[in-house]
Amino acid sequence: MSAPRENSRDDTMTVEARPVLMSRIGWTCAAVVFAVFQIVAVLMPTDNAGATFDTKDQVATGIIGVILAGLFLMLTRPRLHADHEAVRLRSFLGGWRTVPWDLVVRVEFPRKVRFARLVLPAEETLAIYAIQRIDRERAVNAMERLRELFAQNHHAV
């Protein structure tokens, strides 16, 4: 992608981000939890230390493993898509939230905060969970591009 010219607005520039390391952690934890619960469900009737387990107990244990694995997969959901019109954010829960650039006062990533954030009027903030400090260089690159896009659209408004 070429750098935009100083006094022109590049309407084709977009910024996409997602949490890379947190996604890997989520997938790994989900796989481990799923496997452990399925193994426990299969071994329940034989290694029971004197308790009796039915097929219902095995099925319930397997289902609990699926549910817990699904909860870990929520760590993979955050996304950011920003273009010349707006910033679109998706968090761990829920759908997409669209914030037009004319509502954004600042784009910041304070040193002691784990996630980047958008500052709206009256100092209201929206966390950008897709840009996390744990992703280091990727987070820096995403923030540079997001700030560049903000600067383009802030002057154009």
Contact map, one row per residue, 1 for C-alpha under 8 A:
1110000000000000000000000000000000000000000000000000000000000000000000000000000000000000000000000000000000000000000000000000000000000000000000000000000000000
1111000000000000000000000000000000000000000000000000000000000000000000000000000000000000000000000000000000000000000000000000000000000000000000000000000000000
1111100000000000000000000000000000000000000000000000000000000000000000000000000000000000000000000000000000000000000000000000000000000000000000000000000000000
0111110111000000000000000000000000000000000000000000000000000000000000000000000000000000000000000000000000000000000000000000000000000000000000000000000000000
0011111111000000000000000000000000000000000000000000000000000000000000000000000000000000000000000000000000000000000000000000000000000000000000000000000000000
0001111100000000000000000000000000000000000000000000000000000000000000000000000000000000000000000000000000000000000000000000000000000000000000000000000000000
0000111110000000000000000000000000000000000000000000000000000000000000000000000000000000000000000000000000000000000000000000000000000000000000000000000000000
0001111111000000000000000000000000000000000000000000000000000000000000000000000000000000000000000000000000000000000000000000000000000000000000000000000100000
0001101111100000000000000000000000000000000000000000000000000000000000000000000000000000000000000000000000000000000000000000000000000000000000000000000110010
0001100111111000000000000000000000000000000000000000000000000000000000000000000000010000000000000000000000000000000000000000000000000000000000000000000100000
0000000011111000000000000000000000000000000000000000000000000000000000000000000000110000000000000000000000000000000000000000000000000000000000000000000000000
0000000001111100000000000000000000000000000000000000000000000000000000000000000000110000000000000000000000000000000000000000000000000000000000000000000000000
0000000001111110000000000000000000000000000000000000000000000000000000000000000000110000000000000000000000000000000000000000000000000000000000000000100000000
0000000000011111000000000000000000000000000000000000000000000000000000000000000011110000000000000000000000000000000000000000000000000000000000000000100000000
0000000000001111100000000000000000000000000000000000000000000000000000000000000111100000000000000000000000000000000000000000000000000000000001001100000000000
0000000000000111110000000000000000000000000000000000000000000000000000000000001111000000000000000000000000000000000000000000000000000000000001000000000000000
0000000000000011111000000000000000000000000000000000000000000000000000000000001110000000000000000000000000000000000000000000000001100000000001000000000000000
0000000000000001111100000000000000000000000000000000000000000000000000000001011100000000000000000000000000000000000000000000000011100000000000000000000000000
0000000000000000111111100000000000000000000000000000000000000000000000000001011000000000000000000000000000000000000000000000000011110010000000000000000000000
0000000000000000011111110000000000000000000000000000000000000000000000000000000000000000000000000000000000000000000000000000000000000010000000000000000000000
0000000000000000001111111000000000000000000000000000000000000000000000000000000000000000000000000000000000000000000000000000000000000110000000000000000000000
0000000000000000001111111100000000000000000000000000000000000000000000000011000000000000000000000000000000000000000000000000000000000100000000000000000000000
0000000000000000001111111110000000000000000000000000000000000000000000001011000000000000000000000000000000000000000000000000000000000000000000000000000000000
0000000000000000000111111111000000000000000000000000000000000000000000000001000000000000000000000000000000000000000000000000000000000000000000000000000000000
0000000000000000000011111111100000000000000000000000000000000000000000000010000000000000000000000000000000000000000000000000000000000000000000000000000000000
0000000000000000000001111111110000000000000000000000000000000000000000011111000000000000000000000000000000000000000000000000000000000000000000000000000000000
0000000000000000000000111111111000000000000000000000000000000000000000011001000000000000000000000000000000000000000000000000000000000000000000000000000000000
0000000000000000000000011111111100000000000000000000000000000000000000000000000000000000000000000000000000000000000000000000000000000000000000000000000000000
0000000000000000000000001111111110000000000000000000000000000000000010010000000000000000000000000000000000000000000000000000000000000000000000000000000000000
0000000000000000000000000111111111000000000000000000000000000000000111111000000000000000000000000000000000000000000000000000000000000000000000000000000000000
0000000000000000000000000011111111100000000000000000000000000000000010000000000000000000000000000000000000000000000000000000000000000000000000000000000000000
0000000000000000000000000001111111110000000000000000000000000000000000000000000000000000000000000000000000000000000000000000000000000000000000000000000000000
0000000000000000000000000000111111111000000000000000000000000000100110000000000000000000000000000000000000000000000000000000000000000000000000000000000000000
0000000000000000000000000000011111111100000000000000000000000100110110000000000000000000000000000000000000000000000000000000000000000000000000000000000000000
0000000000000000000000000000001111111110000000000000000000000000100000000000000000000000000000000000000000000000000000000000000000000000000000000000000000000
0000000000000000000000000000000111111111000000000000000000000000100000000000000000000000000000000000000000000000000000000000000000000000000000000000000000000
0000000000000000000000000000000011111111100000000000000000001101100000000000000000000000000000000000000000000000000000000000000000000000000000000000000000000
0000000000000000000000000000000001111111110000000000000000001100100000000000000000000000000000000000000000000000000000000000000000000000000000000000000000000
0000000000000000000000000000000000111111111000000000000000000000000000000000000000000000000000000000000000000000000000000000000000000000000000000000000000000
0000000000000000000000000000000000011111111100000000000000001000000000000000000000000000000000000000000000000000000000000000000000000000000000000000000000000
0000000000000000000000000000000000001111111100000000000011101100000000000000000000000000000000000000000000000000000000000000000000000000000000000000000000000
0000000000000000000000000000000000000111111110000000000001000000000000000000000000000000000000000000000000000000000000000000000000000000000000000000000000000
0000000000000000000000000000000000000011111111100000000000000000000000000000000000000000000000000000000000000000000000000000000000000000000000000000000000000
0000000000000000000000000000000000000001111111110000100001000000000000000000000000000000000000000000000000000000000000000000000000000000000000000000000000000
0000000000000000000000000000000000000000011111110001110000000000000000000000000000000000000000000000000000000000000000000000000000000000000000000000000000000
0000000000000000000000000000000000000000001111110000000000000000000000000000000000000000000000000000000000000000000000000000000000000000000000000000000000000
0000000000000000000000000000000000000000001111111000000000000000000000000000000000000000000000000000000000000000000000000000000000000000000000000000000000000
0000000000000000000000000000000000000000000111111111100000000000000000000000000000000000000000000000000000000000000000000000000000000000000000000000000000000
0000000000000000000000000000000000000000000000111110000000000000000000000000000000000000000000000000000000000000000000000000000000000000000000000000000000000
0000000000000000000000000000000000000000000000011111000000000000000000000000000000000000000000000000000000000000000000000000000000000000000000000000000000000
0000000000000000000000000000000000000000000000011111100000000000000000000000000000000000000000000000000000000000000000000000000000000000000000000000000000000
0000000000000000000000000000000000000000000010010111110000000000000000000000000000000000000000000000000000000000000000000000000000000000000000000000000000000
0000000000000000000000000000000000000000000110010011111111000000000000000000000000000000000000000000000000000000000000000000000000000000000000000000000000000
0000000000000000000000000000000000000000000010000001111111000000000000000000000000000000000000000000000000000000000000000000000000000000000000000000000000000
0000000000000000000000000000000000000000000000000000111111100000000000000000000000000000000000000000000000000000000000000000000000000000000000000000000000000
0000000000000000000000000000000000000000000000000000111111110000000000000000000000000000000000000000000000000000000000000000000000000000000000000000000000000
0000000000000000000000000000000000000000100000000000111111111000000000000000000000000000000000000000000000000000000000000000000000000000000000000000000000000
0000000000000000000000000000000000000000110100000000111111111100000000000000000000000000000000000000000000000000000000000000000000000000000000000000000000000
0000000000000000000000000000000000000000100000000000001111111110000000000000000000000000000000000000000000000000000000000000000000000000000000000000000000000
0000000000000000000000000000000000000000000000000000000111111111000000000000000000000000000000000000000000000000000000000000000000000000000000000000000000000
0000000000000000000000000000000000001101100000000000000011111111100000000000000000000000000000000000000000000000000000000000000000000000000000000000000000000
0000000000000000000000000000000001001100100000000000000001111111110000000000000000000000000000000000000000000000000000000000000000000000000000000000000000000
0000000000000000000000000000000000000000000000000000000000111111111000000000000000000000000000000000000000000000000000000000000000000000000000000000000000000
0000000000000000000000000000000000001000000000000000000000011111111100000000000000000000000000000000000000000000000000000000000000000000000000000000000000000
0000000000000000000000000000000011111100000000000000000000001111111110000000000000000000000000000000000000000000000000000000000000000000000000000000000000000
0000000000000000000000000000000001000000000000000000000000000111111111000000000000000000000000000000000000000000000000000000000000000000000000000000000000000
0000000000000000000000000000000000000000000000000000000000000011111111100000000000000000000000000000000000000000000000000000000000000000000000000000000000000
0000000000000000000000000000010011000000000000000000000000000001111111110000000000000000000000000000000000000000000000000000000000000000000000000000000000000
0000000000000000000000000000111011000000000000000000000000000000111111111000000000000000000000000000000000000000000000000000000000000000000000000000000000000
0000000000000000000000000000010000000000000000000000000000000000011111111100000000000000000000000000000000000000000000000000000000000000000000000000000000000
0000000000000000000000000000010000000000000000000000000000000000001111111110000000000000000000000000000000000000000000000000000000000000000000000000000000000
0000000000000000000000000110110000000000000000000000000000000000000111111110000000000000000000000000000000000000000000000000000000000000000000000000000000000
0000000000000000000000100110010000000000000000000000000000000000000011111111100000000000000000000000000000000000000000000000000000000000000000000000000000000
0000000000000000000000000100000000000000000000000000000000000000000001111111100000000000000110000000000000000000000000000000000000000000000000000000000000000
0000000000000000000001101100000000000000000000000000000000000000000000111111110000000000000100000000000000000000000000000000000000000000000000000000000000000
0000000000000000011001110110000000000000000000000000000000000000000000001111110000000000000100000000000000000000000000000000000000000000000000000000000000000
0000000000000000000000000000000000000000000000000000000000000000000000001111111000000000011110000000000000000000000000000000000000000000000000000000000000000
0000000000000000011000000000000000000000000000000000000000000000000000000011111100000000111100000000000000000000000000000000000011000000000000000000000000000
0000000000000001111000000000000000000000000000000000000000000000000000000000111110000000111000000000000000000000000000000000000011000000000000000000000000000
0000000000000011110000000000000000000000000000000000000000000000000000000000011111000011110000000000000000000000000000000000000101100000000000000000000000000
0000000000000111100000000000000000000000000000000000000000000000000000000000001111100011100000000000000000000000000000000000000000000000000000000000000000000
0000000000000111000000000000000000000000000000000000000000000000000000000000000111111111000000000000000000000000000000000000000000000000000000000100100000000
0000000000111110000000000000000000000000000000000000000000000000000000000000000011111110000000000000000000000000000000000000000000000000000000000000100000000
0000000001111100000000000000000000000000000000000000000000000000000000000000000001111100000000000000100000000000000000000000000000000000000000000000100010000
0000000000000000000000000000000000000000000000000000000000000000000000000000000001111110000000000001100000000000000000000000000000000000000000000000000000000
0000000000000000000000000000000000000000000000000000000000000000000000000000000001111111000000000111100000000000000000000000000000000000000000000000000000000
0000000000000000000000000000000000000000000000000000000000000000000000000000000111101111100000000111100000000000000000000000000000000000000000000000000000000
0000000000000000000000000000000000000000000000000000000000000000000000000000000111000111110000011110000000000000000000000000000000000000000000000000000000000
0000000000000000000000000000000000000000000000000000000000000000000000000000011110000011111000011100000000000000000000000000000100000000000000000000000000000
0000000000000000000000000000000000000000000000000000000000000000000000000000111100000001111111111000000000000000000000000000000011000000000000000000000000000
0000000000000000000000000000000000000000000000000000000000000000000000000000111000000000111111110000000000000000000000000000000111000000000000000000000000000
0000000000000000000000000000000000000000000000000000000000000000000000000111110000000000011111000000000000000000000000000000000010000000000000000000000000000
0000000000000000000000000000000000000000000000000000000000000000000000000100100000000000011111100000000000000000000000000000000000000000000000000000000000000
0000000000000000000000000000000000000000000000000000000000000000000000000000000000000000011111110000000000000000000000000000000000000000000000000000000000000
0000000000000000000000000000000000000000000000000000000000000000000000000000000000000000011011111000000000000000000000000000000000000000000000000000000000000
0000000000000000000000000000000000000000000000000000000000000000000000000000000000000001111001111100000000000000000000000000000000000000000000000000000000000
0000000000000000000000000000000000000000000000000000000000000000000000000000000000000001110000111110000000000000000000000000000000000000000000000000000000000
0000000000000000000000000000000000000000000000000000000000000000000000000000000000000111100000011111000000000000000000000000000000000000000000000000000000000
0000000000000000000000000000000000000000000000000000000000000000000000000000000000000111000000001111101100000000000000000000000000000000000000000000000000000
0000000000000000000000000000000000000000000000000000000000000000000000000000000000001110000000000111111100000000000000000000000000000000000000000000000000000
0000000000000000000000000000000000000000000000000000000000000000000000000000000000011110000000000011111100000000000000000000000000000000000000000000010011000
0000000000000000000000000000000000000000000000000000000000000000000000000000000000000000000000000001111110000000000000000000000000000000000000000000000011001
0000000000000000000000000000000000000000000000000000000000000000000000000000000000000000000000000011111110000000000000011000000000000000000000000000000000000
0000000000000000000000000000000000000000000000000000000000000000000000000000000000000000000000000011111111100000000001111000000000000000000000000000000000000
0000000000000000000000000000000000000000000000000000000000000000000000000000000000000000000000000000011111100000000001111000000000000000000000000000000000000
0000000000000000000000000000000000000000000000000000000000000000000000000000000000000000000000000000000111110000000001110000000000000000000000000000000000000
0000000000000000000000000000000000000000000000000000000000000000000000000000000000000000000000000000000111111000000111100000000000000000000000000110010000000
0000000000000000000000000000000000000000000000000000000000000000000000000000000000000000000000000000000001111100000111100000000000000000000000000000000000000
0000000000000000000000000000000000000000000000000000000000000000000000000000000000000000000000000000000000111110101110000000000000000000000000100000000000000
0000000000000000000000000000000000000000000000000000000000000000000000000000000000000000000000000000000000011111100100000000000000000000000000000000000000000
0000000000000000000000000000000000000000000000000000000000000000000000000000000000000000000000000000000000001111100000000000000000000000000000000000000000000
0000000000000000000000000000000000000000000000000000000000000000000000000000000000000000000000000000000000000111110000000000000000000000000000000000000000000
0000000000000000000000000000000000000000000000000000000000000000000000000000000000000000000000000000000000001111111100000000000000001000000000000000000000000
0000000000000000000000000000000000000000000000000000000000000000000000000000000000000000000000000000000000000001111100000000000000011100000000000000000000000
0000000000000000000000000000000000000000000000000000000000000000000000000000000000000000000000000000000000001000111110000000001111111000000000000000000000000
0000000000000000000000000000000000000000000000000000000000000000000000000000000000000000000000000000000000111100111111000000001110111000000000100000000000000
0000000000000000000000000000000000000000000000000000000000000000000000000000000000000000000000000000000000111000001111100000111100000000000000000000000000000
0000000000000000000000000000000000000000000000000000000000000000000000000000000000000000000000000000000111110000000111110000111100000000000000000000000000000
0000000000000000000000000000000000000000000000000000000000000000000000000000000000000000000000000000000111110000000011111011110000000000000000000000000000000
0000000000000000000000000000000000000000000000000000000000000000000000000000000000000000000000000000001111000000000001111111110000000000000000000000000000000
0000000000000000000000000000000000000000000000000000000000000000000000000000000000000000000000000000001110000000000000111111000000000000000000000000000000000
0000000000000000000000000000000000000000000000000000000000000000000000000000000000000000000000000000000000000000000000011111000000000000000000000000000000000
0000000000000000000000000000000000000000000000000000000000000000000000000000000000000000000000000000000000000000000000111111100000000000000000000000000000000
0000000000000000000000000000000000000000000000000000000000000000000000000000000000000000000000000000000000000000000000111111110000000000000000000000000000000
0000000000000000000000000000000000000000000000000000000000000000000000000000000000000000000000000000000000000000000011110011111000000000000000000000000000000
0000000000000000000000000000000000000000000000000000000000000000000000000000000000000000000000000000000000000000000011110001111100000000000000000000000000000
0000000000000000000000000000000000000000000000000000000000000000000000000000000000000000000000000000000000000000001111000000111110000000000000000000000000000
0000000000000000000000000000000000000000000000000000000000000000000000000000000100000000101000000000000000000000001111000000011111110000000000000000000000000
0000000000000000011000000000000000000000000000000000000000000000000000000000011000000000011100000000000000000000001100000000001111110000000000000000000000000
0000000000000000111000000000000000000000000000000000000000000000000000000000011100000000011000000000000000000000001000000000000111110000000000000000000000000
0000000000000000111000000000000000000000000000000000000000000000000000000000000100000000000000000000000000000000001100000000000111111010001001100000000000000
0000000000000000001000000000000000000000000000000000000000000000000000000000000000000000000000000000000000000000011100000000000111111111001000000000000000000
0000000000000000000000000000000000000000000000000000000000000000000000000000000000000000000000000000000000000000111100000000000000111111001000000000000000000
0000000000000000000011000000000000000000000000000000000000000000000000000000000000000000000000000000000000000000010000000000000000011111001000000000000000000
0000000000000000001110000000000000000000000000000000000000000000000000000000000000000000000000000000000000000000000000000000000000111111111000000000000000000
0000000000000000000000000000000000000000000000000000000000000000000000000000000000000000000000000000000000000000000000000000000000011111111100000000000000000
0000000000000000000000000000000000000000000000000000000000000000000000000000000000000000000000000000000000000000000000000000000000000011111110000000000000000
0000000000000000000000000000000000000000000000000000000000000000000000000000000000000000000000000000000000000000000000000000000000000011111111000000000000000
0000000000000000000000000000000000000000000000000000000000000000000000000000000000000000000000000000000000000000000000000000000000111111111111100000000000000
0000000000000000000000000000000000000000000000000000000000000000000000000000000000000000000000000000000000000000000000000000000000000001111111110000000000000
0000000000000000000000000000000000000000000000000000000000000000000000000000000000000000000000000000000000000000000000000000000000000000111111111000000000000
0000000000000011100000000000000000000000000000000000000000000000000000000000000000000000000000000000000000000000000000000000000000100000011111111100000000000
0000000000000000000000000000000000000000000000000000000000000000000000000000000000000000000000000000000000001000000100000000000000100000001111111110000000000
0000000000000000000000000000000000000000000000000000000000000000000000000000000000000000000000000000000000000000000000000000000000000000000111111111000000000
0000000000000010000000000000000000000000000000000000000000000000000000000000000000000000000000000000000000000000000000000000000000000000000011111111100000000
0000000000000010000000000000000000000000000000000000000000000000000000000000000001000000000000000000000000100000000000000000000000000000000001111111110000000
0000000000000000000000000000000000000000000000000000000000000000000000000000000000000000000000000000000000100000000000000000000000000000000000111111111000000
0000000000000000000000000000000000000000000000000000000000000000000000000000000000000000000000000000000000000000000000000000000000000000000000011111111100000
0000000000001100000000000000000000000000000000000000000000000000000000000000000001110000000000000000000000000000000000000000000000000000000000001111111110000
0000000000000000000000000000000000000000000000000000000000000000000000000000000000000000000000000000100000100000000000000000000000000000000000000111111111000
0000000000000000000000000000000000000000000000000000000000000000000000000000000000000000000000000000000000000000000000000000000000000000000000000011111111100
0000000111000000000000000000000000000000000000000000000000000000000000000000000000000000000000000000000000000000000000000000000000000000000000000001111111110
0000000010000000000000000000000000000000000000000000000000000000000000000000000000010000000000000000110000000000000000000000000000000000000000000000111111111
0000000000000000000000000000000000000000000000000000000000000000000000000000000000000000000000000000110000000000000000000000000000000000000000000000011111111
0000000000000000000000000000000000000000000000000000000000000000000000000000000000000000000000000000000000000000000000000000000000000000000000000000001111111
0000000010000000000000000000000000000000000000000000000000000000000000000000000000000000000000000000000000000000000000000000000000000000000000000000000111111
0000000000000000000000000000000000000000000000000000000000000000000000000000000000000000000000000000010000000000000000000000000000000000000000000000000011111
